[in-house]
Amino acid sequence: MSLTKSVSPVFLRLIVVLSLLLPATADAQNRAKVERQFQSWLEQSIWPEARRKGVSRKTFDAAFDGVALNWKLPDLTPPGQPATTPKRQRQAEFGAPSRYFRPNSVQGATRIGKEMAKRHAKTLARVEAQTGVPGRIILAIWGRESGYGRVDIPHNVFEVLGTKGFMSSRKGYFTDELIAALQIAEAGHAPGSVMKSSWAGALGQPQFMPSSFLKYAADGDGDGRADIWRSEADTIASIGHYLARHGWIKGRDWGFEVKVPASVSCALEGPDQGRPITSWEAMGITRVSGRPFPAHERDQVGYLLMPAGRHGPGFVVTPNFYVLKDYNMSDLYALFVGHVGDRIQYNVGDFSARWGQIDAMYRSEIAAMQRVLERAGHDVGGADGLPGFKTRRSIGRWQESNGQNATCFPDNSLIKRLAK
């Protein structure tokens, strides 16, 4: 007699259901165990260090009241499991630089920025006088980071940093940031319920990591606190203070869009290849506007920037451009901020040069190309699948040494040739 005839259909269905539930039950039990370990870690490791840094028990308990691990965050390795590296996402597509400058993003940041410039004119003028940082630059960063405070910042910072400090690949870094967040709460800059962060733990409207908050957050409205979550004046003052402390040079611009003649190698790009702007002029580089460079800038050092190589606009930038990169290490981020700032104050339009067509490429393909260039002796800045300035100029140098016209940007034909 067969098993199916000797066992009732209802019982068979029950067995199937139970077999499906067992993995979920085991996973729930494992997670419950890890949650208990997390609470022990908070008490045994975090509390003593927080107390040493001046955090009271009241503040500590309030911060972690109801806080549990957030299992949805990326790059987590629970205790007892082998350490994993973040997924490489082999099929992650490389985003063309033009995507960073989508019309809706640029125009929206400009339009609201102009409104904010009028609304906060006195605060912006005062902060500019104190720090030397132009109000238009502060506004553009504010717009990029949080949409002038209109973008939802949903996460509990203690949940995020607690989770990452307990079980991420950068435990030490996030543990230090967690202690810094507790110090912020202790100082009373904002109630714990207001201390919202991004999924990475960046705080408030300027998106400061807690350690940056402790160094650079400023009181812009005179109430004795630096409330970057609810106070627009504090947000403006904090961004200005951050840039000033990172070396913003008062009176200098961030940069200028230029025409780069074919006789000037795109491999001359980079902050370590600066020269007086008069030297770039002597090489044939001119502003797209047709106007001369400002007189006070011409004898100062400028740097060639070609974020898409020969496939997009070129710029001569100042040291202030690299101060913007201290806020976010992306060339395109700094360029967006400078460009939107100019649109807010000077009503300029789009870049004169258009972004050219970029081949569809995977980041894994670009990373493989970078590794080939590294083996050939080039410093590409790391095989991360992102063509930063070191990769761009390495491509240009390789092309020039192989008798090709330098484009200083990856494409499919170059990737195939280097793969041989």
C-alpha positions in Angstrom: 0.0 0.0 0.0 1.4 3.4 -0.9 2.2 6.1 1.7 -0.2 8.5 0.1 -3.1 6.1 0.5 -2.3 5.4 4.2 -1.9 9.0 5.3 -4.7 11.5 5.0 -4.4 14.4 2.6 -4.9 16.9 5.5 -1.9 15.4 7.3 0.2 15.5 4.2 -0.5 19.2 3.8 0.4 19.8 7.4 3.8 18.1 6.8 4.4 20.4 3.8 3.5 23.5 5.8 5.7 22.5 8.7 8.6 21.8 6.4 8.3 25.3 4.9 8.1 26.9 8.3 11.1 25.2 9.8 13.8 27.3 8.1 11.9 30.5 9.0 11.6 29.3 12.6 15.3 28.4 12.8 16.2 31.8 11.3 14.0 33.6 13.9 15.6 31.7 16.7 19.1 32.6 15.4 18.1 36.2 15.1 16.6 36.2 18.6 20.0 34.9 19.9 21.9 37.6 18.0 19.5 40.2 19.4 20.4 39.1 22.9 24.1 39.3 22.0 23.5 42.8 20.7 21.9 44.0 24.0 24.8 42.5 25.9 27.3 44.3 23.6 25.5 47.6 24.2 25.7 47.1 28.0 29.2 45.6 28.3 31.1 47.4 25.5 29.3 50.6 24.5 28.0 51.8 27.9 31.5 51.8 29.6 33.0 53.8 26.6 30.0 56.2 26.5 30.3 56.8 30.2 34.0 57.5 29.8 33.1 60.1 27.2 30.7 61.9 29.5 27.4 60.3 28.5 24.9 59.9 31.4 23.0 56.7 32.1 19.8 58.6 31.4 20.9 59.6 27.9 22.2 56.1 27.2 18.9 54.4 28.2 16.8 56.9 26.3 18.9 56.4 23.2 18.4 52.7 23.1 14.9 52.5 24.4 13.2 50.0 22.1 16.1 49.9 19.7 16.7 46.5 18.0 19.0 45.4 15.2 18.0 46.6 11.7 18.4 43.5 9.6 17.6 45.4 6.4 20.8 47.4 6.4 23.6 46.4 3.9 26.9 44.7 4.7 25.9 42.8 7.9 27.7 39.8 9.3 26.0 38.3 12.4 28.3 36.9 15.1 29.4 33.4 14.5 29.1 33.7 10.7 32.1 34.0 8.4 32.9 37.5 7.5 31.7 38.5 4.0 32.7 41.2 1.7 30.1 43.4 0.2 28.6 42.0 -3.0 30.4 43.1 -6.1 27.3 43.2 -8.2 29.0 41.9 -11.2 26.3 43.2 -13.5 26.1 46.7 -11.9 26.0 49.1 -14.8 28.3 52.1 -14.8 26.3 55.3 -14.7 27.3 57.9 -17.3 28.3 61.3 -15.8 25.4 63.0 -17.5 23.0 61.1 -15.2 24.3 63.2 -12.3 23.0 66.3 -14.1 19.5 65.3 -15.0 17.4 68.5 -15.8 14.9 67.8 -13.1 17.6 67.6 -10.4 19.5 70.6 -11.5 16.5 72.8 -12.1 14.7 71.7 -8.9 17.8 72.4 -6.8 18.2 75.8 -8.5 14.5 76.9 -8.2 14.2 76.0 -4.5 17.7 77.4 -3.9 16.7 80.8 -5.2 13.7 80.8 -2.9 15.9 79.8 0.1 18.4 82.6 -0.9 15.7 85.2 -0.4 14.2 83.6 2.7 17.6 83.2 4.5 19.4 86.2 3.0 20.5 87.6 6.3 21.7 84.3 7.7 23.6 83.5 4.5 25.2 86.9 4.5 26.3 86.6 8.1 27.7 83.1 7.6 29.6 84.2 4.4 31.1 87.1 6.4 32.2 84.8 9.1 33.5 81.9 7.0 34.3 83.3 3.6 32.1 80.6 2.0 29.6 82.0 -0.6 26.0 81.6 0.3 25.3 80.0 -3.1 27.7 77.2 -2.4 26.1 76.5 1.0 22.7 76.5 -0.6 23.8 74.0 -3.3 25.2 71.6 -0.8 22.0 71.9 1.4 19.9 71.2 -1.7 22.0 68.2 -2.8 22.2 66.6 0.7 18.5 66.9 1.8 16.5 68.9 -0.8 16.7 71.9 1.6 15.3 69.8 4.4 12.4 68.4 2.3 13.8 64.9 1.8 12.7 62.4 4.5 15.5 61.2 6.7 13.8 58.2 8.2 16.2 56.2 10.4 16.9 56.1 14.1 20.6 56.9 14.3 21.1 54.7 17.3 19.5 51.8 15.6 21.6 52.3 12.4 25.0 52.9 14.1 24.3 50.3 16.8 23.6 47.6 14.1 26.6 48.6 12.0 28.9 48.9 15.0 27.8 45.4 16.2 27.9 43.5 12.9 29.3 45.2 9.8 32.6 45.0 8.1 33.6 48.3 9.6 32.6 47.7 13.2 35.3 50.0 14.6 34.4 53.0 12.5 30.7 52.7 13.2 31.2 52.1 16.9 33.2 55.3 17.2 30.3 57.1 15.3 27.8 55.6 17.7 29.7 57.0 20.7 29.8 60.4 19.0 26.0 60.2 18.5 25.6 59.6 22.2 27.7 62.6 23.0 25.5 64.7 20.7 22.4 63.5 22.5 24.1 64.2 25.9 24.9 67.8 24.8 21.2 68.4 24.2 21.5 69.6 20.6 18.3 67.7 19.8 16.0 65.2 21.5 16.9 61.6 20.7 13.6 61.2 18.9 14.6 63.9 16.5 18.1 62.5 15.8 17.3 60.9 12.5 19.9 59.7 10.0 20.4 58.1 6.7 20.9 54.3 6.4 24.6 55.0 6.8 24.2 57.1 9.9 24.6 60.6 8.4 22.6 63.2 10.4 20.1 65.8 9.6 19.9 68.3 6.8 23.6 68.7 6.1 24.1 64.9 6.4 27.0 65.0 8.9 28.4 61.8 10.4 28.3 62.2 14.2 32.1 62.7 14.4 31.8 65.5 11.9 29.0 67.0 13.8 31.1 67.2 16.9 33.8 69.0 14.9 31.9 71.3 12.6 28.2 71.8 13.6 27.5 75.4 14.5 24.8 77.4 16.2 23.3 79.7 13.6 20.3 81.0 15.4 21.9 81.8 18.8 19.9 79.4 21.0 23.1 77.6 22.2 22.4 74.4 20.2 23.4 73.1 16.8 20.1 71.5 15.7 20.8 70.4 12.1 17.5 68.5 12.0 15.0 71.4 12.7 16.9 74.7 12.4 17.6 76.0 8.9 19.9 78.7 10.4 22.0 76.0 12.2 22.1 74.0 9.0 23.4 76.9 7.0 26.0 77.8 9.6 27.2 74.2 9.9 27.8 73.8 6.2 29.7 77.0 6.0 31.8 76.2 9.1 32.6 72.7 7.6 33.9 74.2 4.4 35.8 76.9 6.1 37.5 74.4 8.4 38.5 72.4 5.4 40.3 75.2 3.8 37.9 77.2 1.7 39.8 80.2 0.2 37.9 83.4 0.6 37.5 85.4 -2.6 38.3 82.5 -5.0 35.7 80.8 -7.1 35.3 77.0 -7.4 36.1 76.9 -11.1 35.2 77.8 -14.7 34.0 75.8 -17.7 36.6 76.0 -20.5 37.4 74.9 -24.0 40.3 72.4 -24.0 41.9 72.4 -27.5 43.2 69.1 -28.9 46.7 70.3 -28.4 46.3 70.1 -24.6 46.4 66.5 -23.3 43.5 65.4 -21.2 46.1 63.4 -19.2 47.1 66.7 -17.5 44.1 66.4 -15.3 44.3 66.2 -11.5 45.0 68.1 -8.3 48.6 67.2 -8.4 49.2 68.8 -11.8 48.2 72.4 -11.1 49.7 75.4 -12.7 48.9 79.1 -12.8 45.8 79.9 -14.8 47.9 82.1 -17.0 49.8 79.0 -18.0 46.6 77.2 -19.0 45.7 80.3 -21.0 49.1 80.2 -22.7 48.3 76.6 -23.8 45.2 77.7 -25.5 42.5 77.0 -22.8 39.8 79.7 -22.8 36.5 80.2 -20.9 33.4 79.1 -22.8 31.9 82.5 -22.1 34.6 84.2 -24.1 35.3 86.4 -21.2 38.8 86.4 -19.7 39.5 84.7 -16.4 39.0 87.2 -13.4 42.1 89.2 -12.9 42.5 88.1 -9.3 42.4 84.4 -10.4 44.8 84.5 -13.3 48.1 84.3 -11.3 46.6 81.7 -8.9 46.9 77.9 -9.4 44.2 76.1 -11.3 43.7 72.5 -12.2 42.3 70.8 -15.3 39.1 68.8 -14.7 37.6 66.6 -17.4 35.0 64.3 -15.7 34.0 62.6 -18.9 37.4 62.9 -20.7 36.9 64.2 -24.2 33.2 63.1 -24.0 32.0 66.1 -22.0 32.7 69.6 -20.7 36.1 70.6 -19.4 36.9 72.9 -16.5 39.7 74.7 -14.8 39.0 74.5 -11.1 40.5 76.1 -8.0 41.6 74.6 -4.7 38.0 75.3 -3.5 36.8 72.6 -5.8 38.7 70.1 -3.8 37.3 71.5 -0.6 33.9 70.6 -2.0 35.3 67.1 -2.5 36.1 66.9 1.2 32.3 67.0 1.7 31.8 64.2 -0.8 34.7 62.6 -2.6 32.9 62.5 -6.0 34.1 64.9 -8.8 30.6 65.0 -10.1 29.2 65.9 -6.6 31.6 68.9 -6.4 30.8 69.9 -9.9 27.0 69.7 -9.3 27.4 71.9 -6.2 29.5 74.5 -8.0 27.2 74.5 -11.0 23.9 74.8 -9.1 25.4 77.5 -6.9 26.2 79.5 -10.0 22.7 79.0 -11.4 21.2 80.2 -8.1 23.2 83.4 -7.9 24.2 84.2 -11.5 21.3 82.7 -13.5 23.6 80.8 -15.8 22.3 78.0 -18.0 23.4 74.5 -18.7 27.1 73.7 -19.4 28.1 75.0 -22.8 29.6 71.6 -23.9 27.3 68.6 -24.0 27.9 65.3 -22.4 28.8 62.9 -25.1 27.4 59.4 -25.7 29.0 56.9 -23.3 29.2 53.2 -24.0 27.1 50.9 -21.8 29.6 49.3 -19.5 29.6 47.2 -16.3 31.6 48.4 -13.3 33.2 44.9 -13.2 34.5 45.5 -16.8 36.0 48.9 -15.8 37.5 47.4 -12.7 39.2 44.6 -14.8 40.5 47.3 -17.1 41.9 49.2 -14.1 43.7 46.1 -12.9 45.4 45.8 -16.3 46.5 49.4 -16.2 47.8 48.9 -12.7 49.9 45.9 -13.8 51.3 48.2 -16.5 52.5 50.6 -13.8 49.7 53.1 -13.8 48.2 54.6 -10.7 44.4 54.4 -11.3 43.4 55.1 -7.7 42.1 51.6 -7.1 40.2 49.1 -9.1 36.7 50.1 -8.0 35.0 50.2 -11.4 34.7 54.0 -11.2 36.8 56.1 -13.6 38.1 58.9 -11.2 40.7 61.4 -12.4 43.6 59.0 -11.8 41.9 56.3 -14.0 41.0 58.9 -16.6 44.5 60.3 -17.0 46.0 56.8 -16.9 43.8 55.9 -19.8 45.0 59.0 -21.6 48.6 58.2 -21.0 48.2 54.6 -22.2 46.4 55.8 -25.3 49.1 58.4 -26.1 51.9 55.8 -25.5 50.2 53.5 -27.9 49.7 56.0 -30.7 46.0 56.7 -30.1 44.1 59.9 -29.7 43.6 60.3 -26.0 40.0 60.4 -24.8 40.8 59.8 -21.1 37.6 57.8 -20.7 36.8 54.1 -20.9 34.8 52.6 -23.7 34.1 49.1 -24.9 36.8 49.0 -27.6 39.4 50.1 -25.0 38.2 47.5 -22.5 38.5 44.7 -25.1 41.9 45.8 -26.3 43.3 45.9 -22.8 41.8 42.5 -22.0 43.8 40.9 -24.7 
